Amino acid sequence: MAARGEVKGPEGLGRMLQQGRLVRGLTQRDLADRLETDQKYIWGLESGKNTIVLERIFAIMRETGIRMYMEVDPGTDGPQDDVVDEPRG
């Protein structure tokens, strides 16, 4: 099942990250091990913990009219590009 939606803040980002992890059948600890971090970090992101970096990113997005949309693709495996549609010059 694909999940998709507009991400307006850390809470929405956390929900989408959690959905992606769950679709892949990973626990927070599994994901943390793969990313060489700890489970507490994954928990913080998924729970929408507002860090200064995220606060600034979402503030910039609000001020500049940028919208972020995310989709969990259950059929994809492995790393993906950071930007899907790049502007062409």
MARRO-277128 format. One record per residue: residue number from 1; x, y, z of N, C-alpha, C in turn; residue in one letter. Coordinates in nm, 3 decimals, always signed. Each point is the difference from the previous one (the first is absolute). Layout:
N
<r><i>NUM</i><n_c1>X</n_c1><n_c2>Y</n_c2><n_c3>Z</n_c3><ca_c1>X</ca_c1><ca_c2>Y</ca_c2><ca_c3>Z</ca_c3><c_c1>X</c_c1><c_c2>Y</c_c2><c_c3>Z</c_c3><aa>A</aa></r>
...
This chain:
89
<r><i>1</i><n_c1>+0.085</n_c1><n_c2>-0.118</n_c2><n_c3>+0.000</n_c3><ca_c1>-0.085</ca_c1><ca_c2>+0.118</ca_c2><ca_c3>+0.000</ca_c3><c_c1>+0.089</c_c1><c_c2>+0.124</c_c2><c_c3>+0.000</c_c3><aa>M</aa></r>
<r><i>2</i><n_c1>-0.019</n_c1><n_c2>+0.087</n_c2><n_c3>-0.095</n_c3><ca_c1>+0.077</ca_c1><ca_c2>+0.124</ca_c2><ca_c3>-0.008</ca_c3><c_c1>-0.065</c_c1><c_c2>+0.105</c_c2><c_c3>+0.088</c_c3><aa>A</aa></r>
<r><i>3</i><n_c1>+0.084</n_c1><n_c2>+0.077</n_c2><n_c3>+0.067</n_c3><ca_c1>-0.047</ca_c1><ca_c2>+0.114</ca_c2><ca_c3>+0.079</ca_c3><c_c1>+0.057</c_c1><c_c2>+0.124</c_c2><c_c3>-0.064</c_c3><aa>A</aa></r>
<r><i>4</i><n_c1>-0.080</n_c1><n_c2>+0.106</n_c2><n_c3>-0.006</n_c3><ca_c1>+0.051</ca_c1><ca_c2>+0.123</ca_c2><ca_c3>-0.058</ca_c3><c_c1>-0.068</c_c1><c_c2>+0.118</c_c2><c_c3>+0.067</c_c3><aa>R</aa></r>
<r><i>5</i><n_c1>+0.067</n_c1><n_c2>+0.114</n_c2><n_c3>-0.007</n_c3><ca_c1>-0.060</ca_c1><ca_c2>+0.120</ca_c2><ca_c3>+0.056</ca_c3><c_c1>+0.096</c_c1><c_c2>+0.117</c_c2><c_c3>+0.002</c_c3><aa>G</aa></r>
<r><i>6</i><n_c1>-0.057</n_c1><n_c2>+0.116</n_c2><n_c3>+0.028</n_c3><ca_c1>+0.080</ca_c1><ca_c2>+0.120</ca_c2><ca_c3>+0.015</ca_c3><c_c1>+0.058</c_c1><c_c2>+0.003</c_c2><c_c3>+0.139</c_c3><aa>E</aa></r>
<r><i>7</i><n_c1>+0.127</n_c1><n_c2>+0.034</n_c2><n_c3>+0.009</n_c3><ca_c1>+0.069</ca_c1><ca_c2>+0.008</ca_c2><ca_c3>+0.128</ca_c3><c_c1>+0.017</c_c1><c_c2>+0.147</c_c2><c_c3>+0.034</c_c3><aa>V</aa></r>
<r><i>8</i><n_c1>-0.067</n_c1><n_c2>+0.042</n_c2><n_c3>+0.110</n_c3><ca_c1>+0.001</ca_c1><ca_c2>+0.141</ca_c2><ca_c3>+0.038</ca_c3><c_c1>+0.087</c_c1><c_c2>+0.029</c_c2><c_c3>+0.122</c_c3><aa>K</aa></r>
<r><i>9</i><n_c1>+0.047</n_c1><n_c2>-0.103</n_c2><n_c3>+0.065</n_c3><ca_c1>+0.081</ca_c1><ca_c2>+0.021</ca_c2><ca_c3>+0.119</ca_c3><c_c1>+0.063</c_c1><c_c2>-0.130</c_c2><c_c3>+0.047</c_c3><aa>G</aa></r>
<r><i>10</i><n_c1>+0.073</n_c1><n_c2>+0.007</n_c2><n_c3>+0.112</n_c3><ca_c1>+0.069</ca_c1><ca_c2>-0.118</ca_c2><ca_c3>+0.051</ca_c3><c_c1>-0.091</c_c1><c_c2>-0.118</c_c2><c_c3>+0.031</c_c3><aa>P</aa></r>
<r><i>11</i><n_c1>-0.123</n_c1><n_c2>+0.028</n_c2><n_c3>+0.045</n_c3><ca_c1>-0.092</ca_c1><ca_c2>-0.110</ca_c2><ca_c3>+0.033</ca_c3><c_c1>-0.038</c_c1><c_c2>-0.078</c_c2><c_c3>-0.125</c_c3><aa>E</aa></r>
<r><i>12</i><n_c1>-0.033</n_c1><n_c2>+0.072</n_c2><n_c3>-0.106</n_c3><ca_c1>-0.035</ca_c1><ca_c2>-0.067</ca_c2><ca_c3>-0.126</ca_c3><c_c1>+0.118</c_c1><c_c2>-0.075</c_c2><c_c3>-0.058</c_c3><aa>G</aa></r>
<r><i>13</i><n_c1>+0.118</n_c1><n_c2>+0.058</n_c2><n_c3>+0.008</n_c3><ca_c1>+0.121</ca_c1><ca_c2>-0.066</ca_c2><ca_c3>-0.045</ca_c3><c_c1>+0.020</c_c1><c_c2>-0.130</c_c2><c_c3>+0.078</c_c3><aa>L</aa></r>
<r><i>14</i><n_c1>-0.017</n_c1><n_c2>+0.008</n_c2><n_c3>+0.130</n_c3><ca_c1>+0.015</ca_c1><ca_c2>-0.119</ca_c2><ca_c3>+0.084</ca_c3><c_c1>-0.097</c_c1><c_c2>-0.110</c_c2><c_c3>-0.035</c_c3><aa>G</aa></r>
<r><i>15</i><n_c1>-0.126</n_c1><n_c2>+0.037</n_c2><n_c3>-0.027</n_c3><ca_c1>-0.099</ca_c1><ca_c2>-0.101</ca_c2><ca_c3>-0.038</ca_c3><c_c1>+0.038</c_c1><c_c2>-0.068</c_c2><c_c3>-0.131</c_c3><aa>R</aa></r>
<r><i>16</i><n_c1>+0.047</n_c1><n_c2>+0.077</n_c2><n_c3>-0.097</n_c3><ca_c1>+0.038</ca_c1><ca_c2>-0.060</ca_c2><ca_c3>-0.127</ca_c3><c_c1>+0.124</c_c1><c_c2>-0.090</c_c2><c_c3>+0.015</c_c3><aa>M</aa></r>
<r><i>17</i><n_c1>+0.096</n_c1><n_c2>+0.044</n_c2><n_c3>+0.079</n_c3><ca_c1>+0.118</ca_c1><ca_c2>-0.083</ca_c2><ca_c3>+0.023</ca_c3><c_c1>-0.039</c_c1><c_c2>-0.130</c_c2><c_c3>+0.069</c_c3><aa>L</aa></r>
<r><i>18</i><n_c1>-0.091</n_c1><n_c2>+0.009</n_c2><n_c3>+0.095</n_c3><ca_c1>-0.047</ca_c1><ca_c2>-0.120</ca_c2><ca_c3>+0.070</ca_c3><c_c1>-0.071</c_c1><c_c2>-0.094</c_c2><c_c3>-0.098</c_c3><aa>Q</aa></r>
<r><i>19</i><n_c1>-0.086</n_c1><n_c2>+0.054</n_c2><n_c3>-0.085</n_c3><ca_c1>-0.070</ca_c1><ca_c2>-0.083</ca_c2><ca_c3>-0.097</ca_c3><c_c1>+0.098</c_c1><c_c2>-0.072</c_c2><c_c3>-0.093</c_c3><aa>Q</aa></r>
<r><i>20</i><n_c1>+0.101</n_c1><n_c2>+0.073</n_c2><n_c3>-0.046</n_c3><ca_c1>+0.100</ca_c1><ca_c2>-0.062</ca_c2><ca_c3>-0.086</ca_c3><c_c1>+0.072</c_c1><c_c2>-0.115</c_c2><c_c3>+0.070</c_c3><aa>G</aa></r>
<r><i>21</i><n_c1>+0.033</n_c1><n_c2>+0.022</n_c2><n_c3>+0.126</n_c3><ca_c1>+0.068</ca_c1><ca_c2>-0.105</ca_c2><ca_c3>+0.076</ca_c3><c_c1>-0.091</c_c1><c_c2>-0.121</c_c2><c_c3>+0.017</c_c3><aa>R</aa></r>
<r><i>22</i><n_c1>-0.126</n_c1><n_c2>+0.025</n_c2><n_c3>+0.035</n_c3><ca_c1>-0.094</ca_c1><ca_c2>-0.111</ca_c2><ca_c3>+0.022</ca_c3><c_c1>-0.027</c_c1><c_c2>-0.077</c_c2><c_c3>-0.127</c_c3><aa>L</aa></r>
<r><i>23</i><n_c1>-0.014</n_c1><n_c2>+0.069</n_c2><n_c3>-0.113</n_c3><ca_c1>-0.023</ca_c1><ca_c2>-0.067</ca_c2><ca_c3>-0.128</ca_c3><c_c1>+0.117</c_c1><c_c2>-0.094</c_c2><c_c3>-0.033</c_c3><aa>V</aa></r>
<r><i>24</i><n_c1>+0.119</n_c1><n_c2>+0.039</n_c2><n_c3>+0.038</n_c3><ca_c1>+0.119</ca_c1><ca_c2>-0.082</ca_c2><ca_c3>-0.025</ca_c3><c_c1>+0.015</c_c1><c_c2>-0.113</c_c2><c_c3>+0.103</c_c3><aa>R</aa></r>
<r><i>25</i><n_c1>-0.087</n_c1><n_c2>+0.001</n_c2><n_c3>+0.103</n_c3><ca_c1>+0.006</ca_c1><ca_c2>-0.105</ca_c2><ca_c3>+0.101</ca_c3><c_c1>+0.117</c_c1><c_c2>+0.015</c_c2><c_c3>+0.096</c_c3><aa>G</aa></r>
<r><i>26</i><n_c1>+0.045</n_c1><n_c2>+0.124</n_c2><n_c3>+0.019</n_c3><ca_c1>+0.114</ca_c1><ca_c2>+0.027</ca_c2><ca_c3>+0.088</ca_c3><c_c1>-0.045</c_c1><c_c2>+0.050</c_c2><c_c3>+0.135</c_c3><aa>L</aa></r>
<r><i>27</i><n_c1>+0.070</n_c1><n_c2>-0.040</n_c2><n_c3>+0.104</n_c3><ca_c1>-0.020</ca_c1><ca_c2>+0.062</ca_c2><ca_c3>+0.130</ca_c3><c_c1>+0.086</c_c1><c_c2>+0.127</c_c2><c_c3>+0.005</c_c3><aa>T</aa></r>
<r><i>28</i><n_c1>-0.024</n_c1><n_c2>+0.081</n_c2><n_c3>+0.099</n_c3><ca_c1>+0.084</ca_c1><ca_c2>+0.120</ca_c2><ca_c3>+0.016</ca_c3><c_c1>+0.145</c_c1><c_c2>-0.042</c_c2><c_c3>+0.019</c_c3><aa>Q</aa></r>
<r><i>29</i><n_c1>+0.024</n_c1><n_c2>-0.106</n_c2><n_c3>+0.074</n_c3><ca_c1>+0.136</ca_c1><ca_c2>-0.047</ca_c2><ca_c3>+0.023</ca_c3><c_c1>+0.064</c_c1><c_c2>-0.050</c_c2><c_c3>-0.129</c_c3><aa>R</aa></r>
<r><i>30</i><n_c1>-0.077</n_c1><n_c2>-0.073</n_c2><n_c3>-0.082</n_c3><ca_c1>+0.053</ca_c1><ca_c2>-0.046</ca_c2><ca_c3>-0.129</ca_c3><c_c1>+0.046</c_c1><c_c2>+0.119</c_c2><c_c3>-0.084</c_c3><aa>D</aa></r>
<r><i>31</i><n_c1>-0.086</n_c1><n_c2>+0.101</n_c2><n_c3>-0.011</n_c3><ca_c1>+0.032</ca_c1><ca_c2>+0.117</ca_c2><ca_c3>-0.081</ca_c3><c_c1>+0.121</c_c1><c_c2>+0.073</c_c2><c_c3>+0.058</c_c3><aa>L</aa></r>
<r><i>32</i><n_c1>+0.002</n_c1><n_c2>+0.015</n_c2><n_c3>+0.131</n_c3><ca_c1>+0.113</ca_c1><ca_c2>+0.067</ca_c2><ca_c3>+0.064</ca_c3><c_c1>+0.131</c_c1><c_c2>-0.073</c_c2><c_c3>-0.029</c_c3><aa>A</aa></r>
<r><i>33</i><n_c1>-0.002</n_c1><n_c2>-0.132</n_c2><n_c3>+0.007</n_c3><ca_c1>+0.120</ca_c1><ca_c2>-0.079</ca_c2><ca_c3>-0.029</ca_c3><c_c1>+0.045</c_c1><c_c2>+0.022</c_c2><c_c3>-0.144</c_c3><aa>D</aa></r>
<r><i>34</i><n_c1>-0.094</n_c1><n_c2>+0.001</n_c2><n_c3>-0.093</n_c3><ca_c1>+0.034</ca_c1><ca_c2>+0.021</ca_c2><ca_c3>-0.141</ca_c3><c_c1>+0.061</c_c1><c_c2>+0.139</c_c2><c_c3>-0.024</c_c3><aa>R</aa></r>
<r><i>35</i><n_c1>-0.046</n_c1><n_c2>+0.098</n_c2><n_c3>+0.077</n_c3><ca_c1>+0.047</ca_c1><ca_c2>+0.138</ca_c2><ca_c3>-0.016</ca_c3><c_c1>+0.115</c_c1><c_c2>+0.035</c_c2><c_c3>+0.093</c_c3><aa>L</aa></r>
<r><i>36</i><n_c1>+0.045</n_c1><n_c2>-0.100</n_c2><n_c3>+0.077</n_c3><ca_c1>+0.108</ca_c1><ca_c2>+0.019</ca_c2><ca_c3>+0.096</ca_c3><c_c1>-0.029</c_c1><c_c2>+0.114</c_c2><c_c3>+0.097</c_c3><aa>E</aa></r>
<r><i>37</i><n_c1>-0.120</n_c1><n_c2>-0.003</n_c2><n_c3>+0.054</n_c3><ca_c1>-0.041</ca_c1><ca_c2>+0.095</ca_c2><ca_c3>+0.103</ca_c3><c_c1>-0.069</c_c1><c_c2>-0.079</c_c2><c_c3>+0.109</c_c3><aa>T</aa></r>
<r><i>38</i><n_c1>-0.064</n_c1><n_c2>+0.067</n_c2><n_c3>+0.093</n_c3><ca_c1>-0.069</ca_c1><ca_c2>-0.074</ca_c2><ca_c3>+0.106</ca_c3><c_c1>-0.152</c_c1><c_c2>+0.010</c_c2><c_c3>-0.016</c_c3><aa>D</aa></r>
<r><i>39</i><n_c1>-0.069</n_c1><n_c2>-0.091</n_c2><n_c3>+0.067</n_c3><ca_c1>-0.145</ca_c1><ca_c2>-0.008</ca_c2><ca_c3>-0.008</ca_c3><c_c1>-0.066</c_c1><c_c2>+0.128</c_c2><c_c3>+0.051</c_c3><aa>Q</aa></r>
<r><i>40</i><n_c1>+0.060</n_c1><n_c2>+0.065</n_c2><n_c3>+0.097</n_c3><ca_c1>-0.056</ca_c1><ca_c2>+0.123</ca_c2><ca_c3>+0.056</ca_c3><c_c1>-0.009</c_c1><c_c2>+0.110</c_c2><c_c3>-0.106</c_c3><aa>K</aa></r>
<r><i>41</i><n_c1>+0.098</n_c1><n_c2>+0.007</n_c2><n_c3>-0.089</n_c3><ca_c1>-0.001</ca_c1><ca_c2>+0.099</ca_c2><ca_c3>-0.109</ca_c3><c_c1>-0.118</c_c1><c_c2>-0.026</c_c2><c_c3>-0.095</c_c3><aa>Y</aa></r>
<r><i>42</i><n_c1>-0.020</n_c1><n_c2>-0.126</n_c2><n_c3>-0.037</n_c3><ca_c1>-0.111</ca_c1><ca_c2>-0.037</ca_c2><ca_c3>-0.088</ca_c3><c_c1>-0.133</c_c1><c_c2>+0.033</c_c2><c_c3>+0.068</c_c3><aa>I</aa></r>
<r><i>43</i><n_c1>-0.011</n_c1><n_c2>-0.036</n_c2><n_c3>+0.127</n_c3><ca_c1>-0.122</ca_c1><ca_c2>+0.030</ca_c2><ca_c3>+0.076</ca_c3><c_c1>-0.027</c_c1><c_c2>+0.150</c_c2><c_c3>+0.000</c_c3><aa>W</aa></r>
<r><i>44</i><n_c1>+0.103</n_c1><n_c2>+0.081</n_c2><n_c3>+0.022</n_c3><ca_c1>-0.017</ca_c1><ca_c2>+0.145</ca_c2><ca_c3>+0.002</ca_c3><c_c1>-0.052</c_c1><c_c2>+0.055</c_c2><c_c3>-0.132</c_c3><aa>G</aa></r>
<r><i>45</i><n_c1>+0.056</n_c1><n_c2>-0.047</n_c2><n_c3>-0.110</n_c3><ca_c1>-0.047</ca_c1><ca_c2>+0.044</ca_c2><ca_c3>-0.132</ca_c3><c_c1>-0.145</c_c1><c_c2>-0.041</c_c2><c_c3>-0.023</c_c3><aa>L</aa></r>
<r><i>46</i><n_c1>-0.031</n_c1><n_c2>-0.126</n_c2><n_c3>+0.030</n_c3><ca_c1>-0.135</ca_c1><ca_c2>-0.050</ca_c2><ca_c3>-0.024</ca_c3><c_c1>-0.104</c_c1><c_c2>+0.065</c_c2><c_c3>+0.090</c_c3><aa>E</aa></r>
<r><i>47</i><n_c1>+0.040</n_c1><n_c2>+0.042</n_c2><n_c3>+0.118</n_c3><ca_c1>-0.095</ca_c1><ca_c2>+0.062</ca_c2><ca_c3>+0.091</ca_c3><c_c1>-0.018</c_c1><c_c2>+0.150</c_c2><c_c3>-0.027</c_c3><aa>S</aa></r>
<r><i>48</i><n_c1>+0.072</n_c1><n_c2>+0.050</n_c2><n_c3>-0.099</n_c3><ca_c1>-0.015</ca_c1><ca_c2>+0.141</ca_c2><ca_c3>-0.038</ca_c3><c_c1>+0.077</c_c1><c_c2>+0.096</c_c2><c_c3>+0.088</c_c3><aa>G</aa></r>
<r><i>49</i><n_c1>+0.104</n_c1><n_c2>-0.051</n_c2><n_c3>+0.064</n_c3><ca_c1>+0.084</ca_c1><ca_c2>+0.086</ca_c2><ca_c3>+0.083</ca_c3><c_c1>+0.053</c_c1><c_c2>+0.116</c_c2><c_c3>-0.085</c_c3><aa>K</aa></r>
<r><i>50</i><n_c1>-0.026</n_c1><n_c2>+0.120</n_c2><n_c3>+0.044</n_c3><ca_c1>+0.035</ca_c1><ca_c2>+0.119</ca_c2><ca_c3>-0.077</ca_c3><c_c1>+0.141</c_c1><c_c2>+0.044</c_c2><c_c3>+0.035</c_c3><aa>N</aa></r>
<r><i>51</i><n_c1>+0.095</n_c1><n_c2>-0.033</n_c2><n_c3>-0.087</n_c3><ca_c1>+0.137</ca_c1><ca_c2>+0.045</ca_c2><ca_c3>+0.020</ca_c3><c_c1>+0.016</c_c1><c_c2>+0.137</c_c2><c_c3>-0.064</c_c3><aa>T</aa></r>
<r><i>52</i><n_c1>+0.106</n_c1><n_c2>+0.069</n_c2><n_c3>+0.034</n_c3><ca_c1>+0.024</ca_c1><ca_c2>+0.133</ca_c2><ca_c3>-0.055</ca_c3><c_c1>+0.014</c_c1><c_c2>-0.007</c_c2><c_c3>-0.152</c_c3><aa>I</aa></r>
<r><i>53</i><n_c1>+0.062</n_c1><n_c2>-0.106</n_c2><n_c3>-0.050</n_c3><ca_c1>+0.016</ca_c1><ca_c2>-0.015</ca_c2><ca_c3>-0.145</ca_c3><c_c1>-0.135</c_c1><c_c2>-0.015</c_c2><c_c3>-0.068</c_c3><aa>V</aa></r>
<r><i>54</i><n_c1>-0.084</n_c1><n_c2>-0.090</n_c2><n_c3>+0.052</n_c3><ca_c1>-0.132</ca_c1><ca_c2>-0.017</ca_c2><ca_c3>-0.059</ca_c3><c_c1>-0.084</c_c1><c_c2>+0.126</c_c2><c_c3>+0.013</c_c3><aa>L</aa></r>
<r><i>55</i><n_c1>+0.009</n_c1><n_c2>+0.066</n_c2><n_c3>+0.114</n_c3><ca_c1>-0.075</ca_c1><ca_c2>+0.124</ca_c2><ca_c3>+0.021</ca_c3><c_c1>+0.037</c_c1><c_c2>+0.103</c_c2><c_c3>-0.107</c_c3><aa>E</aa></r>
<r><i>56</i><n_c1>+0.127</n_c1><n_c2>+0.013</n_c2><n_c3>-0.026</n_c3><ca_c1>+0.046</ca_c1><ca_c2>+0.097</ca_c2><ca_c3>-0.100</ca_c3><c_c1>-0.041</c_c1><c_c2>-0.041</c_c2><c_c3>-0.141</c_c3><aa>R</aa></r>
<r><i>57</i><n_c1>+0.012</n_c1><n_c2>-0.127</n_c2><n_c3>-0.032</n_c3><ca_c1>-0.039</ca_c1><ca_c2>-0.046</ca_c2><ca_c3>-0.134</ca_c3><c_c1>-0.147</c_c1><c_c2>+0.029</c_c2><c_c3>-0.025</c_c3><aa>I</aa></r>
<r><i>58</i><n_c1>-0.086</n_c1><n_c2>-0.036</n_c2><n_c3>+0.094</n_c3><ca_c1>-0.144</ca_c1><ca_c2>+0.021</ca_c2><ca_c3>-0.021</ca_c3><c_c1>-0.036</c_c1><c_c2>+0.149</c_c2><c_c3>+0.004</c_c3><aa>F</aa></r>
<r><i>59</i><n_c1>+0.073</n_c1><n_c2>+0.081</n_c2><n_c3>+0.076</n_c3><ca_c1>-0.022</ca_c1><ca_c2>+0.144</ca_c2><ca_c3>+0.000</ca_c3><c_c1>+0.035</c_c1><c_c2>+0.059</c_c2><c_c3>-0.137</c_c3><aa>A</aa></r>
<r><i>60</i><n_c1>+0.112</n_c1><n_c2>-0.044</n_c2><n_c3>-0.056</n_c3><ca_c1>+0.040</ca_c1><ca_c2>+0.047</ca_c2><ca_c3>-0.134</ca_c3><c_c1>-0.105</c_c1><c_c2>-0.042</c_c2><c_c3>-0.103</c_c3><aa>I</aa></r>
<r><i>61</i><n_c1>-0.047</n_c1><n_c2>-0.122</n_c2><n_c3>+0.010</n_c3><ca_c1>-0.102</ca_c1><ca_c2>-0.047</ca_c2><ca_c3>-0.092</ca_c3><c_c1>-0.127</c_c1><c_c2>+0.084</c_c2><c_c3>+0.009</c_c3><aa>M</aa></r>
<r><i>62</i><n_c1>-0.044</n_c1><n_c2>+0.032</n_c2><n_c3>+0.121</n_c3><ca_c1>-0.121</ca_c1><ca_c2>+0.082</ca_c2><ca_c3>+0.017</ca_c3><c_c1>+0.020</c_c1><c_c2>+0.138</c_c2><c_c3>-0.060</c_c3><aa>R</aa></r>
<r><i>63</i><n_c1>+0.115</n_c1><n_c2>+0.061</n_c2><n_c3>+0.026</n_c3><ca_c1>+0.027</ca_c1><ca_c2>+0.136</ca_c2><ca_c3>-0.046</ca_c3><c_c1>+0.017</c_c1><c_c2>+0.010</c_c2><c_c3>-0.152</c_c3><aa>E</aa></r>
<r><i>64</i><n_c1>+0.043</n_c1><n_c2>-0.109</n_c2><n_c3>-0.061</n_c3><ca_c1>+0.026</ca_c1><ca_c2>+0.004</ca_c2><ca_c3>-0.144</ca_c3><c_c1>-0.107</c_c1><c_c2>-0.071</c_c2><c_c3>-0.082</c_c3><aa>T</aa></r>
<r><i>65</i><n_c1>-0.102</n_c1><n_c2>-0.052</n_c2><n_c3>+0.066</n_c3><ca_c1>-0.109</ca_c1><ca_c2>-0.065</ca_c2><ca_c3>-0.071</ca_c3><c_c1>+0.032</c_c1><c_c2>-0.138</c_c2><c_c3>-0.054</c_c3><aa>G</aa></r>
<r><i>66</i><n_c1>+0.102</n_c1><n_c2>-0.062</n_c2><n_c3>+0.054</n_c3><ca_c1>+0.038</ca_c1><ca_c2>-0.134</ca_c2><ca_c3>-0.045</ca_c3><c_c1>-0.086</c_c1><c_c2>-0.103</c_c2><c_c3>+0.073</c_c3><aa>I</aa></r>
<r><i>67</i><n_c1>-0.047</n_c1><n_c2>-0.098</n_c2><n_c3>-0.075</n_c3><ca_c1>-0.076</ca_c1><ca_c2>-0.110</ca_c2><ca_c3>+0.058</ca_c3><c_c1>+0.077</c_c1><c_c2>-0.130</c_c2><c_c3>-0.020</c_c3><aa>R</aa></r>
<r><i>68</i><n_c1>-0.007</n_c1><n_c2>-0.086</n_c2><n_c3>+0.099</n_c3><ca_c1>+0.068</ca_c1><ca_c2>-0.130</ca_c2><ca_c3>-0.006</ca_c3><c_c1>-0.106</c_c1><c_c2>-0.109</c_c2><c_c3>-0.001</c_c3><aa>M</aa></r>
<r><i>69</i><n_c1>+0.011</n_c1><n_c2>-0.088</n_c2><n_c3>-0.097</n_c3><ca_c1>-0.089</ca_c1><ca_c2>-0.115</ca_c2><ca_c3>-0.008</ca_c3><c_c1>+0.086</c_c1><c_c2>-0.125</c_c2><c_c3>+0.006</c_c3><aa>Y</aa></r>
<r><i>70</i><n_c1>-0.048</n_c1><n_c2>-0.097</n_c2><n_c3>+0.075</n_c3><ca_c1>+0.074</ca_c1><ca_c2>-0.126</ca_c2><ca_c3>+0.013</ca_c3><c_c1>-0.093</c_c1><c_c2>-0.115</c_c2><c_c3>-0.031</c_c3><aa>M</aa></r>
<r><i>71</i><n_c1>+0.061</n_c1><n_c2>-0.107</n_c2><n_c3>-0.052</n_c3><ca_c1>-0.075</ca_c1><ca_c2>-0.121</ca_c2><ca_c3>-0.030</ca_c3><c_c1>+0.083</c_c1><c_c2>-0.119</c_c2><c_c3>+0.041</c_c3><aa>E</aa></r>
<r><i>72</i><n_c1>-0.064</n_c1><n_c2>-0.093</n_c2><n_c3>+0.066</n_c3><ca_c1>+0.066</ca_c1><ca_c2>-0.126</ca_c2><ca_c3>+0.036</ca_c3><c_c1>-0.029</c_c1><c_c2>-0.097</c_c2><c_c3>-0.113</c_c3><aa>V</aa></r>
<r><i>73</i><n_c1>+0.104</n_c1><n_c2>-0.047</n_c2><n_c3>-0.065</n_c3><ca_c1>-0.013</ca_c1><ca_c2>-0.092</ca_c2><ca_c3>-0.111</ca_c3><c_c1>+0.037</c_c1><c_c2>-0.140</c_c2><c_c3>+0.047</c_c3><aa>D</aa></r>
<r><i>74</i><n_c1>-0.097</n_c1><n_c2>-0.086</n_c2><n_c3>+0.020</n_c3><ca_c1>+0.031</ca_c1><ca_c2>-0.133</ca_c2><ca_c3>+0.052</ca_c3><c_c1>+0.073</c_c1><c_c2>-0.089</c_c2><c_c3>-0.098</c_c3><aa>P</aa></r>
<r><i>75</i><n_c1>+0.005</n_c1><n_c2>+0.039</n_c2><n_c3>-0.128</n_c3><ca_c1>+0.064</ca_c1><ca_c2>-0.084</ca_c2><ca_c3>-0.099</ca_c3><c_c1>+0.145</c_c1><c_c2>+0.033</c_c2><c_c3>-0.025</c_c3><aa>G</aa></r>
<r><i>76</i><n_c1>+0.054</n_c1><n_c2>+0.099</n_c2><n_c3>+0.069</n_c3><ca_c1>+0.137</ca_c1><ca_c2>+0.044</ca_c2><ca_c3>-0.023</ca_c3><c_c1>+0.090</c_c1><c_c2>-0.057</c_c2><c_c3>+0.108</c_c3><aa>T</aa></r>
<r><i>77</i><n_c1>+0.116</n_c1><n_c2>-0.044</n_c2><n_c3>-0.041</n_c3><ca_c1>+0.097</ca_c1><ca_c2>-0.050</ca_c2><ca_c3>+0.097</ca_c3><c_c1>+0.134</c_c1><c_c2>+0.062</c_c2><c_c3>-0.030</c_c3><aa>D</aa></r>
<r><i>78</i><n_c1>+0.067</n_c1><n_c2>+0.045</n_c2><n_c3>+0.102</n_c3><ca_c1>+0.133</ca_c1><ca_c2>+0.058</ca_c2><ca_c3>-0.018</ca_c3><c_c1>-0.003</c_c1><c_c2>+0.151</c_c2><c_c3>+0.000</c_c3><aa>G</aa></r>
<r><i>79</i><n_c1>+0.118</n_c1><n_c2>+0.062</n_c2><n_c3>-0.008</n_c3><ca_c1>+0.009</ca_c1><ca_c2>+0.146</ca_c2><ca_c3>+0.006</ca_c3><c_c1>-0.061</c_c1><c_c2>+0.065</c_c2><c_c3>-0.123</c_c3><aa>P</aa></r>
<r><i>80</i><n_c1>-0.053</n_c1><n_c2>+0.119</n_c2><n_c3>+0.019</n_c3><ca_c1>-0.063</ca_c1><ca_c2>+0.076</ca_c2><ca_c3>-0.106</ca_c3><c_c1>+0.070</c_c1><c_c2>+0.134</c_c2><c_c3>-0.014</c_c3><aa>Q</aa></r>
<r><i>81</i><n_c1>-0.021</n_c1><n_c2>+0.066</n_c2><n_c3>-0.114</n_c3><ca_c1>+0.053</ca_c1><ca_c2>+0.135</ca_c2><ca_c3>-0.020</ca_c3><c_c1>-0.067</c_c1><c_c2>+0.096</c_c2><c_c3>+0.097</c_c3><aa>D</aa></r>
<r><i>82</i><n_c1>+0.072</n_c1><n_c2>+0.107</n_c2><n_c3>+0.039</n_c3><ca_c1>-0.055</ca_c1><ca_c2>+0.099</ca_c2><ca_c3>+0.091</ca_c3><c_c1>-0.108</c_c1><c_c2>+0.085</c_c2><c_c3>-0.066</c_c3><aa>D</aa></r>
<r><i>83</i><n_c1>+0.016</n_c1><n_c2>+0.030</n_c2><n_c3>-0.129</n_c3><ca_c1>-0.094</ca_c1><ca_c2>+0.084</ca_c2><ca_c3>-0.071</ca_c3><c_c1>-0.058</c_c1><c_c2>-0.079</c_c2><c_c3>-0.116</c_c3><aa>V</aa></r>
<r><i>84</i><n_c1>-0.132</n_c1><n_c2>-0.005</n_c2><n_c3>-0.009</n_c3><ca_c1>-0.065</ca_c1><ca_c2>-0.078</ca_c2><ca_c3>-0.105</ca_c3><c_c1>-0.010</c_c1><c_c2>+0.082</c_c2><c_c3>-0.127</c_c3><aa>V</aa></r>
<r><i>85</i><n_c1>-0.056</n_c1><n_c2>+0.119</n_c2><n_c3>+0.008</n_c3><ca_c1>-0.020</ca_c1><ca_c2>+0.086</ca_c2><ca_c3>-0.118</ca_c3><c_c1>+0.084</c_c1><c_c2>+0.124</c_c2><c_c3>+0.012</c_c3><aa>D</aa></r>
<r><i>86</i><n_c1>+0.110</n_c1><n_c2>+0.004</n_c2><n_c3>-0.069</n_c3><ca_c1>+0.085</ca_c1><ca_c2>+0.118</ca_c2><ca_c3>+0.003</ca_c3><c_c1>-0.043</c_c1><c_c2>+0.096</c_c2><c_c3>-0.109</c_c3><aa>E</aa></r>
<r><i>87</i><n_c1>+0.004</n_c1><n_c2>+0.131</n_c2><n_c3>+0.029</n_c3><ca_c1>-0.033</ca_c1><ca_c2>+0.097</ca_c2><ca_c3>-0.104</ca_c3><c_c1>+0.100</c_c1><c_c2>-0.010</c_c2><c_c3>-0.115</c_c3><aa>P</aa></r>
<r><i>88</i><n_c1>-0.049</n_c1><n_c2>+0.013</n_c2><n_c3>-0.119</n_c3><ca_c1>+0.087</ca_c1><ca_c2>-0.008</ca_c2><ca_c3>-0.118</ca_c3><c_c1>+0.022</c_c1><c_c2>+0.141</c_c2><c_c3>-0.053</c_c3><aa>R</aa></r>
<r><i>89</i><n_c1>+0.125</n_c1><n_c2>+0.027</n_c2><n_c3>-0.038</n_c3><ca_c1>+0.037</ca_c1><ca_c2>+0.133</ca_c2><ca_c3>-0.042</ca_c3><c_c1>-0.003</c_c1><c_c2>+0.028</c_c2><c_c3>-0.141</c_c3><aa>G</aa></r>
